Amino acid sequence: WRLVLFSRQSAATRTLPPGVHRELVARLTALVGKEHFALVSERKLTLRQRIKLMQHAVVALGPHGGGWADEVWMPNASFVLQFPAEAGAPQVVSHTAYALGHTYHETCSLTAPYFGNYSSTQARKLLEDAARQHRAEVVLPDDVVHQMVEDVVSAATTCLRQAGLTQFQFSEEVLKGAKSSTASTGSKTDSTESSSKQPASSNSGEKVEL
């Protein structure tokens, strides 16, 4: 099985702050182990490679974008964790997840305008202050970066638990604040936990890194 993170870091919109992306990759790798983590960047895999990877994706997460078309290859009753775009963005990811029988979640504080980039409430305030002061570059404080990453890791941890992956002994740092409220399920999400479901294991131990 795999936990798959979609990345848009080379795109013009809906990217994560570089420090957030680096820490998130490190935290998710530590959470599930290298053999279960896959980082996928903007359609750099062939169709055959994408299908093979996503057939083992028990949990997929990432920013709103075209990469989510690959959720159709995920096993039945998998978990979709989207970093949402704000009002006006198409709801295709959530609607597709519901139609396929997946459980859909969104991060609470990490959001982006459809034609902008991801930030939290704290980060957005810092960026707005910098714009007013005509500062071109802003380095987010460590505590702001950590909080944005923690939002995602906590939500991912919730998905893994609901998928029945109880064999992992998560560290206290990972589990801190990992509550079901961290991931917003939306008003129509099926909240039934599949703790008895054992995901199909993958025979491939290689990590997809681009």
N, C-alpha and C positions, 0 to 999 in steps of 0.2 A: 504494500500500500504506500501511497505518497501524500504528503502535504505539499501542494503546489502554490507558489507565489507568482502571480503575473506581475511583470514590471513594465512601466512606461517611461523609464528614466531618460530614454533618448527621444521621447516625443516632445512636441511643442506645448502641450497642455496636459493637465491632470498628472503631474509628476509629484513625487515626494521630495521634501528637502533632502539634500544629499546625506546629511548626518543621520536623518531619520531612516533613510533607506539602508545605509550601512549597518546601523544598529539593529534594525528589524531583521535583516538577513542573518546576522550573527545570533540573535535571540531565537529565531525560529529553528535555525540549524541546531542550536544547543537543546532546544525543546524536544525535538523528535529524533535527532541524530542525522548524520550526513546521508546515510543510506535511505532515509525516508523523506528527505527534503529535496525539492526541485525548484529552481529559479528559472523562469521562462521569460525571455525578453522579446517583445514585439515580432512575432511571426517569423523567428529565425529558424524554426524547426520545419521540416517537411510535413505534409499532411499525415503521412504514415507515422512519423515520429510523434506528432501531436496526439494522434489517436491512441497509440501504444501507451504514452505517458498518462493521458487523461483517463484511460480505462482502469488505472490503479489509483486515481486521485480521490481519496475518501474525503479530503477537505481541500478546497481551492479558495484562494483569497487574492484580493488585489483591487486596483483602482478601476473605476468605470471606464470601459473601452471595448474595442472590437475583439480583444483576446477572449472575452467571455463567450464568444460563439462556441468555443471548445467545451463548454459545460455539457453540451449534448452527448459527449463521449463518456461522461463520468458514470460510475456504477449507480444503480438504482439506490435511492435513499441516501445520497451523499450530502455533504454540507457545503453551502456556498456563502462566503463571507465577503461582501463587497464594501469597498471604501466609497461611499455614495457621492455623487455629484448633486449639487443643490437643485432647487425647484426649477422645473423646465427640462431637466435631463430625461431622456427616454427611460421608461421602466422595463425595458426588455429583459434585463438580467433577472430581476425578481419574477417577472411573469413566466419566463422560461423555466426558472427553477421550480416554481409551483407546478407548472405543466408536467415536468419530468419527475415530480415526486420527491424533489430534494428539499432540505430544510434551508431556508434563506435567512441570513443575518446581515446586519449592517453595523459598521463601527459607529459609536455614538458621537465622539468629538472630532474625528478626523474626516473633514469634508472638503469639497472643492467646488468652485463655480464651474460650469460646463466648459468654459473657455479659459479657466484659470488653473491654479495649482493647489495642491492639498496643504492644509494648515489646520491648526486647532484655534479655539477662541483666543488663547493667550498668544499664540504665534501670529495670528492675524492682527492683533493690536500692535505688536512690535513692528510688523511690516508696514502698517498704516502710519505709525509714528515716524518710521524711517523715510517713508515717501514724503511726508509733510516737511521733513528736514532735508530733503533732496539727497539722502544717502543712497548710493547705488547698491551697496552690498550690505547684507545683514547676516550676522552669525547668531543663530538661535542659542540661547543659554542651554546648558546641559539638562537642567530640570525640565525645560519645555520639550526638548527632544525626547527625554525619557518618558514623559507623560504621554506623548503621542504614540511612542512605541508600545507602552504598557497597555494602551487602549486596544491595540491590535492583538498583542500577545494574549491578553486576558480573554478576548473574544475567541481567538483560535483555540485556546485551552478549553473553553466551554464546548466548542464544536467537537474536539477530540474526545472529551468525556462523554458527550451525547452519542458519539459514534461507537462507544463501547471500548475505547482504547484505554482500559484501566490498568494495563500492565506497566505503564510508565509511572515512575516515582518522580513527579515534578518537584523542582526545588521550591523552597518557600518564597523566593523572590518571584518566580514565575507565577505561583499560585496567588500571590498577594493581590487582592482585589478582583480575582477571577470569579465573577458572579454572572449569572444568566442575564442580569440587567445590563452588563457591559455590551452585549450584542443586542441591538434592537431587532426583534423578529418581525415587526410590522403587524398590522391588525389582522392579516389573513394567514399568518404563518402557522403551520401545524406544529404545536409545541410538544408533541409526543416524543419522548426520548427513546432512542433505539439502543439502550444499553446492552441488550442481549445479542445485538447484531455483531458478528465478527467479520471485519472487512476482509476481502480477498487479499492474500499476500502476493507480492510481486517476487518473481524469481530473479529479477534484475537488481543488482546492488549498485549500479552506477548512478551517479548524480548527474542530472541534466543541468549543465552550467553553460551560460552563454555570455 
